[in-house]
Amino acid sequence: MKLLKLFLITLSVSMAGIHTASAGGVSVGATRLIYPAQNKEITFSVLNNDAKNVFLIQSWVDDQKGNKATDFIITPPLFVIKSNKENILRIMYTGPQLAQDRETLFWLTVKSIPQSSPGQNNMLKLAIASRVKLFYRPDNLSGNSNDAYRKLTFSRQGNQMKVNNPTPYHVTLIKMKYQGKDVQNIMIAPFSSGGITLPAAGAGQLHYQSLNDFGANTEILTKAL
């Protein structure tokens, strides 16, 4: 039976699903986090919305390549959260100085593992993870992060659109429509550009929104292409 338990635990971790902000009754109290460089730490909340189940919570930070960013310390990194309870966690950056002319993107992962009850030894339980963007933001960056999406420039060749971001902030474009048809979301890194395939090749209008620092949708903007 011990071998069976070990197999099930390993399988549940390897089959972990990835969701944004909420997973399996456990939710993170933000859809994105901003870490101002001048701060010693920031905090975020984890809430167990499940009325019955208890979860083991494990949290860590990854870099853009998916490697664990050991320069970030989360306290506590591992804890049990009871049903209908909320815990506050702290994130501290202890590493060397990062780029000072732009934001650096990391990913916060919060994994929830349901606790087994007596008599459930043979049941398969899956660990589920929530991933949240974590932006490390240096002091005195030019412009306003919430207005960065207004600074983007767009160009089109056929059904290929290029988006250029001249700002030091990451800009996520959402709810885009071109000629009335949906366009996939995209995030453009600071001082970078990205390409998107449009649903039509002819001239038309692009409608788009972005997300502000609190994860709320911005005003709709329109660009002629």
Backbone as CSV, one residue per row, in Angstrom:
resi,resn,N_x,N_y,N_z,CA_x,CA_y,CA_z,C_x,C_y,C_z
1,MET,0.829,-1.212,0.000,0.000,0.000,0.000,0.859,1.256,0.000
2,LYS,2.019,1.204,0.685,2.885,2.374,0.704,3.389,2.710,-0.692
3,LEU,3.707,1.669,-1.481,4.163,1.910,-2.843,3.064,2.543,-3.675
4,LEU,1.831,2.133,-3.465,0.702,2.691,-4.199,0.511,4.157,-3.851
5,LYS,0.631,4.493,-2.565,0.495,5.882,-2.151,1.546,6.749,-2.828
6,LEU,2.781,6.287,-2.861,3.866,7.053,-3.462,3.620,7.260,-4.944
7,PHE,3.135,6.244,-5.629,2.847,6.350,-7.059,1.761,7.384,-7.311
8,LEU,0.725,7.366,-6.498,-0.376,8.301,-6.690,0.069,9.734,-6.449
9,ILE,0.908,9.956,-5.443,1.391,11.305,-5.160,2.255,11.807,-6.310
10,THR,3.136,10.960,-6.814,3.988,11.349,-7.935,3.160,11.644,-9.170
11,LEU,2.155,10.840,-9.430,1.293,11.034,-10.590,0.512,12.330,-10.470
12,SER,0.028,12.616,-9.268,-0.769,13.829,-9.098,0.065,15.070,-9.357
13,VAL,1.329,15.064,-8.964,2.192,16.216,-9.201,2.520,16.343,-10.678
14,SER,2.817,15.219,-11.336,3.196,15.278,-12.745,2.028,15.673,-13.629
15,MET,0.799,15.474,-13.154,-0.377,15.816,-13.942,-0.976,17.152,-13.534
16,ALA,-0.217,17.952,-12.766,-0.752,19.217,-12.262,-1.198,20.113,-13.398
17,GLY,-2.392,20.677,-13.276,-2.902,21.603,-14.278,-2.505,23.019,-13.936
18,ILE,-2.377,23.891,-14.936,-1.989,25.275,-14.719,-3.160,26.184,-15.064
19,HIS,-3.522,27.026,-14.143,-4.606,27.977,-14.338,-4.126,29.353,-13.908
20,THR,-4.909,30.338,-14.164,-4.536,31.691,-13.792,-5.334,32.142,-12.586
21,ALA,-4.659,32.491,-11.505,-5.209,33.115,-10.311,-6.068,32.205,-9.451
22,SER,-6.761,31.217,-10.014,-7.637,30.383,-9.204,-7.556,28.947,-9.665
23,ALA,-7.523,28.023,-8.701,-7.444,26.611,-9.061,-7.918,25.747,-7.911
24,GLY,-8.846,24.830,-8.207,-9.244,23.813,-7.254,-9.753,24.335,-5.931
25,GLY,-10.448,25.471,-5.909,-10.958,26.022,-4.665,-10.002,26.970,-3.985
26,VAL,-8.757,27.024,-4.430,-7.753,27.931,-3.870,-7.497,29.050,-4.871
27,SER,-7.513,30.286,-4.409,-7.302,31.419,-5.303,-6.240,32.349,-4.743
28,VAL,-5.543,33.021,-5.663,-4.563,34.044,-5.311,-5.265,35.391,-5.397
29,GLY,-4.986,36.272,-4.444,-5.722,37.527,-4.352,-5.321,38.583,-5.352
30,ALA,-4.725,38.203,-6.473,-4.355,39.146,-7.528,-4.113,38.361,-8.801
31,THR,-4.360,39.001,-9.946,-4.060,38.361,-11.225,-2.682,38.751,-11.736
32,ARG,-2.057,39.733,-11.084,-0.681,40.138,-11.384,-0.124,40.861,-10.169
33,LEU,1.192,40.811,-10.020,1.847,41.453,-8.886,2.941,42.380,-9.391
34,ILE,3.048,43.549,-8.758,4.108,44.504,-9.065,5.062,44.544,-7.879
35,TYR,6.360,44.346,-8.150,7.370,44.418,-7.096,8.216,45.672,-7.338
36,PRO,7.897,46.791,-6.666,8.720,47.997,-6.814,10.121,47.744,-6.263
37,ALA,11.139,48.143,-7.005,12.518,47.838,-6.623,12.886,48.417,-5.266
38,GLN,12.252,49.535,-4.879,12.611,50.159,-3.608,12.013,49.431,-2.404
39,ASN,11.081,48.508,-2.649,10.444,47.784,-1.549,11.322,46.631,-1.062
40,LYS,11.326,46.418,0.237,12.028,45.264,0.788,11.241,43.981,0.546
41,GLU,9.911,44.117,0.451,9.059,42.953,0.230,7.697,43.414,-0.258
42,ILE,6.927,42.481,-0.818,5.525,42.718,-1.125,4.728,41.547,-0.555
43,THR,3.432,41.711,-0.446,2.589,40.650,0.094,1.482,40.306,-0.890
44,PHE,0.963,39.097,-0.764,-0.213,38.686,-1.523,-0.984,37.680,-0.684
45,SER,-2.245,37.502,-1.013,-3.101,36.618,-0.224,-3.421,35.341,-0.987
46,VAL,-3.616,34.270,-0.237,-4.089,32.994,-0.770,-5.336,32.621,0.016
47,LEU,-6.417,32.337,-0.700,-7.710,32.064,-0.069,-8.203,30.677,-0.454
48,ASN,-8.622,29.917,0.545,-9.250,28.619,0.304,-10.759,28.819,0.319
49,ASN,-11.370,28.817,-0.869,-12.810,29.038,-0.992,-13.621,27.765,-0.789
50,ASP,-12.935,26.640,-0.632,-13.618,25.357,-0.483,-14.167,25.229,0.938
51,ALA,-15.431,24.866,1.047,-16.080,24.789,2.360,-15.708,23.526,3.127
52,LYS,-15.105,22.540,2.458,-14.829,21.267,3.120,-13.358,20.880,3.107
53,ASN,-12.667,21.114,2.002,-11.334,20.550,1.825,-10.222,21.427,2.383
54,VAL,-9.199,20.759,2.871,-7.976,21.388,3.358,-6.888,21.156,2.318
55,PHE,-6.022,22.169,2.092,-4.993,22.060,1.059,-3.610,22.353,1.634
56,LEU,-2.626,21.668,1.093,-1.231,22.012,1.329,-0.820,22.967,0.216
57,ILE,-0.277,24.125,0.585,0.079,25.160,-0.389,1.590,25.274,-0.495
58,GLN,2.086,25.218,-1.722,3.509,25.400,-1.994,3.662,26.517,-3.019
59,SER,4.554,27.469,-2.758,4.709,28.632,-3.639,6.169,28.842,-3.999
60,TRP,6.396,29.319,-5.227,7.747,29.660,-5.664,7.667,30.623,-6.840
61,VAL,8.817,31.172,-7.223,8.907,32.113,-8.344,9.798,31.513,-9.420
62,ASP,9.340,31.595,-10.677,10.123,31.161,-11.839,10.535,32.365,-12.661
63,ASP,11.650,32.222,-13.394,12.021,33.263,-14.340,11.297,33.026,-15.663
64,GLN,11.603,33.829,-16.670,10.893,33.738,-17.942,11.153,32.421,-18.669
65,LYS,12.258,31.752,-18.335,12.591,30.486,-18.982,12.016,29.287,-18.241
66,GLY,11.311,29.547,-17.136,10.715,28.458,-16.383,11.612,27.878,-15.313
67,ASN,12.773,28.507,-15.077,13.678,28.050,-14.024,13.329,28.734,-12.708
68,LYS,13.479,28.023,-11.612,13.171,28.616,-10.318,14.115,29.780,-10.029
69,ALA,13.523,30.910,-9.650,14.288,32.120,-9.337,14.593,32.109,-7.845
70,THR,15.749,31.584,-7.486,16.089,31.396,-6.076,16.373,32.708,-5.350
71,ASP,16.493,33.815,-6.089,16.718,35.111,-5.446,15.440,35.671,-4.822
72,PHE,14.304,35.051,-5.124,13.047,35.430,-4.477,12.765,34.447,-3.341
73,ILE,12.473,34.983,-2.173,12.131,34.164,-1.012,10.669,34.409,-0.668
74,ILE,9.888,33.333,-0.605,8.477,33.430,-0.227,8.309,32.870,1.175
75,THR,7.622,33.625,2.016,7.394,33.213,3.399,5.899,33.208,3.705
76,PRO,5.323,32.068,4.155,5.958,30.753,4.218,5.925,30.077,2.846
77,PRO,6.934,29.269,2.514,6.937,28.604,1.206,6.015,27.397,1.152
78,LEU,5.687,26.846,2.333,4.857,25.639,2.411,4.000,25.728,3.670
79,PHE,2.691,25.575,3.518,1.805,25.638,4.678,0.476,24.970,4.349
80,VAL,-0.296,24.701,5.388,-1.626,24.110,5.243,-2.664,25.211,5.422
81,ILE,-3.625,25.264,4.503,-4.701,26.250,4.612,-6.026,25.510,4.783
82,LYS,-6.748,25.865,5.831,-8.021,25.216,6.127,-9.141,25.824,5.287
83,SER,-10.280,25.175,5.295,-11.413,25.625,4.483,-11.871,27.017,4.904
84,ASN,-12.210,27.828,3.897,-12.716,29.192,4.107,-11.756,30.060,4.918
85,LYS,-10.453,29.850,4.723,-9.450,30.645,5.415,-8.565,31.373,4.408
86,GLU,-7.932,32.456,4.884,-7.038,33.255,4.050,-5.683,33.377,4.732
87,ASN,-4.620,33.260,3.951,-3.261,33.442,4.458,-2.565,34.542,3.667
88,ILE,-1.735,35.314,4.344,-0.948,36.360,3.700,0.492,35.878,3.580
89,LEU,1.040,35.954,2.368,2.415,35.534,2.110,3.261,36.743,1.738
90,ARG,4.558,36.647,2.005,5.497,37.715,1.681,6.477,37.237,0.615
91,ILE,6.821,38.142,-0.294,7.856,37.876,-1.296,8.976,38.884,-1.090
92,MET,10.202,38.390,-0.974,11.376,39.253,-0.818,12.380,38.943,-1.922
93,TYR,12.905,40.003,-2.553,13.960,39.815,-3.549,15.301,40.055,-2.877
94,THR,16.204,39.076,-2.973,17.492,39.149,-2.284,18.674,39.059,-3.245
95,GLY,18.411,39.139,-4.540,19.459,38.926,-5.529,20.164,40.202,-5.961
96,PRO,20.996,40.090,-6.994,21.723,41.251,-7.518,20.779,42.206,-8.235
97,GLN,21.293,43.376,-8.541,20.483,44.384,-9.219,20.077,43.897,-10.606
98,LEU,18.806,44.050,-10.913,18.289,43.684,-12.230,18.341,44.901,-13.147
99,ALA,17.906,44.714,-14.393,17.893,45.820,-15.360,17.176,47.024,-14.765
100,GLN,17.767,48.201,-14.913,17.216,49.409,-14.313,16.446,50.280,-15.296
101,ASP,16.469,49.925,-16.582,15.778,50.745,-17.577,14.457,50.139,-18.028
102,ARG,14.051,49.004,-17.415,12.819,48.328,-17.828,12.384,47.333,-16.752
103,GLU,11.133,46.902,-16.852,10.635,45.850,-15.974,11.263,44.509,-16.340
104,THR,11.312,43.612,-15.349,11.712,42.231,-15.580,10.550,41.331,-15.173
105,LEU,10.212,40.385,-16.044,9.069,39.511,-15.808,9.485,38.227,-15.103
106,PHE,8.718,37.876,-14.067,8.832,36.581,-13.399,7.428,35.992,-13.291
107,TRP,7.356,34.741,-12.842,6.064,34.077,-12.645,5.975,33.541,-11.222
108,LEU,4.918,33.909,-10.524,4.626,33.331,-9.218,3.727,32.113,-9.426
109,THR,4.123,30.985,-8.860,3.308,29.775,-8.923,2.857,29.394,-7.520
110,VAL,1.560,29.158,-7.366,0.988,28.711,-6.100,0.304,27.369,-6.364
111,LYS,0.876,26.311,-5.815,0.349,24.960,-6.047,-0.456,24.498,-4.840
112,SER,-1.662,24.009,-5.097,-2.538,23.512,-4.028,-2.673,21.997,-4.147
113,ILE,-2.389,21.307,-3.046,-2.447,19.846,-3.000,-3.523,19.455,-1.994
114,PRO,-4.614,18.834,-2.435,-5.696,18.485,-1.502,-5.249,17.439,-0.495
115,GLN,-5.689,17.628,0.741,-5.344,16.692,1.806,-6.202,15.440,1.706
116,SER,-5.583,14.282,1.904,-6.318,13.018,1.861,-7.034,12.788,3.180
117,SER,-8.245,12.280,3.083,-9.027,11.949,4.266,-8.909,10.458,4.552
118,PRO,-9.180,10.032,5.781,-9.146,8.595,6.098,-10.053,7.801,5.165
119,GLY,-9.535,6.687,4.657,-10.317,5.850,3.755,-10.183,6.239,2.300
120,GLN,-9.374,7.294,1.990,-9.210,7.745,0.607,-7.827,7.406,0.057
121,ASN,-7.169,6.411,0.625,-5.806,6.086,0.218,-5.702,5.674,-1.243
122,ASN,-6.760,5.094,-1.788,-6.718,4.603,-3.163,-7.276,5.604,-4.170
123,MET,-7.596,6.804,-3.722,-8.154,7.809,-4.619,-7.047,8.685,-5.195
124,LEU,-7.152,8.992,-6.484,-6.186,9.859,-7.150,-6.565,11.316,-6.918
125,LYS,-5.648,12.078,-6.351,-5.886,13.501,-6.118,-4.845,14.300,-6.893
126,LEU,-5.289,15.314,-7.606,-4.400,16.086,-8.460,-4.011,17.400,-7.798
127,ALA,-2.732,17.720,-7.866,-2.273,19.043,-7.447,-2.520,20.011,-8.595
128,ILE,-3.024,21.189,-8.273,-3.337,22.190,-9.293,-2.604,23.482,-8.956
129,ALA,-2.048,24.125,-9.962,-1.248,25.329,-9.730,-1.871,26.555,-10.379
130,SER,-1.770,27.682,-9.687,-2.144,28.985,-10.236,-0.866,29.743,-10.565
131,ARG,-0.825,30.353,-11.738,0.350,31.139,-12.136,-0.049,32.597,-12.297
132,VAL,0.750,33.477,-11.719,0.480,34.911,-11.740,1.746,35.631,-12.194
133,LYS,1.593,36.590,-13.088,2.747,37.371,-13.536,3.256,38.254,-12.399
134,LEU,4.568,38.276,-12.250,5.229,39.097,-11.238,6.206,40.023,-11.958
135,PHE,5.943,41.326,-11.895,6.776,42.307,-12.586,7.686,43.012,-11.582
136,TYR,8.987,42.838,-11.757,9.958,43.579,-10.945,10.168,44.929,-11.621
137,ARG,9.807,46.010,-10.919,9.784,47.343,-11.532,10.820,48.262,-10.883
138,PRO,11.840,48.671,-11.633,12.845,49.603,-11.102,12.243,50.970,-10.794
139,ASP,12.971,51.731,-9.998,12.538,53.086,-9.670,12.705,54.007,-10.879
140,ASN,11.889,55.037,-10.914,12.059,56.154,-11.852,12.009,55.750,-13.322
141,LEU,11.200,54.756,-13.658,10.996,54.454,-15.074,10.195,55.583,-15.715
142,SER,10.467,55.859,-16.962,9.774,56.944,-17.647,8.335,56.559,-17.955
143,GLY,7.462,57.559,-17.973,6.073,57.321,-18.331,5.270,56.697,-17.205
144,ASN,4.032,56.349,-17.547,3.091,55.756,-16.598,2.731,54.360,-17.082
145,SER,2.870,53.368,-16.222,2.624,51.981,-16.628,1.203,51.775,-17.141
146,ASN,0.238,52.464,-16.545,-1.158,52.274,-16.940,-1.501,52.955,-18.264
147,ASP,-0.607,53.804,-18.756,-0.814,54.450,-20.055,0.087,53.879,-21.139
148,ALA,0.895,52.878,-20.796,1.868,52.349,-21.755,1.193,51.811,-23.013
149,TYR,-0.005,51.230,-22.868,-0.680,50.659,-24.038,-1.062,51.727,-25.059
150,ARG,-1.152,52.977,-24.618,-1.459,54.075,-25.537,-0.249,54.447,-26.401
151,LYS,0.938,54.031,-25.990,2.165,54.380,-26.702,2.537,53.365,-27.779
152,LEU,1.820,52.250,-27.839,2.141,51.218,-28.822,1.926,51.730,-30.239
153,THR,2.727,51.216,-31.162,2.522,51.513,-32.579,2.232,50.211,-33.317
154,PHE,1.403,50.318,-34.365,0.945,49.139,-35.094,1.231,49.311,-36.584
155,SER,1.575,48.216,-37.228,1.718,48.204,-38.681,1.185,46.877,-39.201
156,ARG,0.748,46.873,-40.465,0.153,45.659,-41.035,0.679,45.420,-42.436
157,GLN,0.957,44.160,-42.729,1.288,43.737,-44.082,0.485,42.476,-44.364
158,GLY,-0.533,42.612,-45.234,-1.447,41.495,-45.450,-2.223,41.221,-44.179
159,ASN,-2.182,39.967,-43.735,-2.871,39.624,-42.489,-1.906,39.509,-41.310
160,GLN,-0.711,40.062,-41.463,0.277,40.042,-40.389,0.393,41.434,-39.764
161,MET,0.196,41.507,-38.461,0.284,42.776,-37.747,1.501,42.759,-36.831
162,LYS,2.223,43.859,-36.820,3.366,44.022,-35.935,3.034,45.083,-34.898
163,VAL,3.315,44.767,-33.629,3.068,45.692,-32.525,4.405,46.047,-31.898
164,ASN,4.693,47.338,-31.808,5.955,47.798,-31.228,5.688,48.495,-29.896
165,ASN,6.455,48.112,-28.889,6.317,48.694,-27.554,7.561,49.523,-27.231
166,PRO,7.473,50.857,-27.296,8.640,51.705,-27.030,8.804,52.066,-25.555
167,THR,8.005,51.455,-24.681,8.007,51.824,-23.265,8.806,50.818,-22.429
168,PRO,9.135,51.165,-21.180,9.868,50.237,-20.306,8.967,49.249,-19.573
169,TYR,7.689,49.192,-19.965,6.724,48.337,-19.271,6.250,47.192,-20.169
170,HIS,5.892,46.067,-19.547,5.232,44.990,-20.280,3.789,45.405,-20.544
171,VAL,3.325,45.190,-21.764,1.960,45.564,-22.128,1.239,44.328,-22.658
172,THR,0.124,44.004,-22.025,-0.703,42.879,-22.462,-1.922,43.415,-23.200
173,LEU,-2.119,42.954,-24.427,-3.276,43.362,-25.219,-4.334,42.274,-25.151
174,ILE,-5.562,42.677,-24.829,-6.664,41.729,-24.668,-7.894,42.218,-25.427
175,LYS,-8.851,41.313,-25.581,-10.150,41.637,-26.190,-9.982,42.382,-27.521
176,MET,-9.011,41.954,-28.307,-8.772,42.599,-29.600,-9.753,42.086,-30.648
177,LYS,-10.190,43.004,-31.489,-11.053,42.652,-32.615,-10.576,43.401,-33.851
178,TYR,-10.547,42.686,-34.970,-10.182,43.299,-36.249,-11.258,42.947,-37.262
179,GLN,-11.846,43.968,-37.841,-12.979,43.786,-38.748,-14.073,42.939,-38.085
180,GLY,-14.267,43.173,-36.785,-15.321,42.499,-36.049,-14.997,41.087,-35.604
181,LYS,-13.789,40.596,-35.902,-13.408,39.227,-35.543,-12.350,39.247,-34.438
182,ASP,-12.394,38.226,-33.590,-11.482,38.151,-32.455,-10.037,37.950,-32.901
183,VAL,-9.128,38.576,-32.155,-7.688,38.431,-32.370,-7.083,37.929,-31.066
184,GLN,-6.115,37.034,-31.162,-5.522,36.442,-29.963,-4.834,37.491,-29.100
185,ASN,-4.845,37.262,-27.783,-4.147,38.145,-26.852,-2.639,38.012,-27.031
186,ILE,-1.929,39.053,-26.641,-0.473,39.015,-26.736,0.126,39.952,-25.690
187,MET,1.290,39.596,-25.169,2.031,40.489,-24.278,3.318,40.901,-24.975
188,ILE,3.576,42.207,-24.996,4.768,42.747,-25.634,5.726,43.212,-24.547
189,ALA,6.952,42.706,-24.580,7.959,43.061,-23.583,8.446,44.491,-23.807
190,PRO,9.077,45.099,-22.815,9.595,46.466,-22.965,10.576,46.583,-24.129
191,PHE,10.463,47.683,-24.862,11.366,47.995,-25.973,11.463,46.832,-26.965
192,SER,10.330,46.173,-27.194,10.301,45.006,-28.077,9.088,45.088,-28.990
193,SER,9.004,44.145,-29.907,7.855,44.063,-30.804,7.392,42.621,-30.898
194,GLY,6.151,42.449,-31.326,5.586,41.119,-31.479,4.668,41.067,-32.678
195,GLY,4.509,39.880,-33.240,3.671,39.714,-34.419,2.406,38.934,-34.117
196,ILE,1.328,39.287,-34.811,0.039,38.624,-34.650,-0.560,38.388,-36.030
197,THR,-1.160,37.224,-36.221,-1.884,36.947,-37.454,-3.318,37.440,-37.306
198,LEU,-3.734,38.310,-38.218,-5.083,38.865,-38.182,-6.063,37.926,-38.881
199,PRO,-7.346,38.002,-38.538,-8.341,37.126,-39.171,-8.714,37.551,-40.588
200,ALA,-8.204,38.707,-41.030,-8.486,39.184,-42.387,-7.279,39.962,-42.893
201,ALA,-7.125,40.032,-44.227,-5.939,40.659,-44.804,-6.164,42.102,-45.229
202,GLY,-7.408,42.513,-45.411,-7.681,43.856,-45.895,-7.573,44.909,-44.811
203,ALA,-7.656,46.176,-45.245,-7.608,47.289,-44.301,-8.823,47.257,-43.384
204,GLY,-8.628,47.722,-42.162,-9.736,47.728,-41.207,-9.328,48.412,-39.919
205,GLN,-10.174,48.307,-38.922,-9.911,48.923,-37.630,-9.661,47.855,-36.567
206,LEU,-8.657,48.126,-35.752,-8.331,47.246,-34.634,-8.840,47.882,-33.349
207,HIS,-9.623,47.138,-32.597,-10.083,47.579,-31.283,-9.363,46.730,-30.237
208,TYR,-8.849,47.370,-29.198,-8.098,46.605,-28.202,-8.150,47.273,-26.835
209,GLN,-7.885,46.456,-25.827,-7.744,46.915,-24.452,-6.465,46.334,-23.871
210,SER,-6.119,46.810,-22.684,-4.976,46.268,-21.971,-5.389,46.022,-20.521
211,LEU,-4.413,45.674,-19.692,-4.644,45.465,-18.264,-3.802,46.451,-17.478
212,ASN,-4.402,47.080,-16.469,-3.619,47.996,-15.647,-2.903,47.227,-14.534
213,ASP,-2.251,47.945,-13.636,-1.465,47.296,-12.581,-2.312,46.453,-11.637
214,PHE,-3.612,46.701,-11.608,-4.497,45.954,-10.717,-5.198,44.800,-11.434
215,GLY,-4.871,44.612,-12.723,-5.484,43.535,-13.490,-6.826,43.882,-14.084
216,ALA,-7.232,45.152,-13.995,-8.517,45.580,-14.552,-8.352,45.981,-16.015
217,ASN,-9.428,45.833,-16.785,-9.394,46.201,-18.199,-9.326,47.717,-18.358
218,THR,-8.536,48.155,-19.316,-8.426,49.579,-19.593,-9.508,50.012,-20.586
219,GLU,-9.480,51.281,-20.906,-10.379,51.839,-21.918,-10.091,51.208,-23.279
220,ILE,-11.132,51.052,-24.096,-10.972,50.515,-25.451,-10.357,51.579,-26.353
221,LEU,-9.317,51.197,-27.090,-8.706,52.076,-28.082,-8.917,51.493,-29.473
222,THR,-8.868,52.360,-30.483,-9.069,51.939,-31.866,-7.932,52.457,-32.733
223,LYS,-7.394,51.575,-33.586,-6.339,51.946,-34.525,-6.740,51.505,-35.926
224,ALA,-6.522,52.376,-36.899,-6.774,52.025,-38.294,-5.531,51.359,-38.865
225,LEU,-5.719,50.212,-39.521,-4.592,49.479,-40.108,-4.804,49.307,-41.608
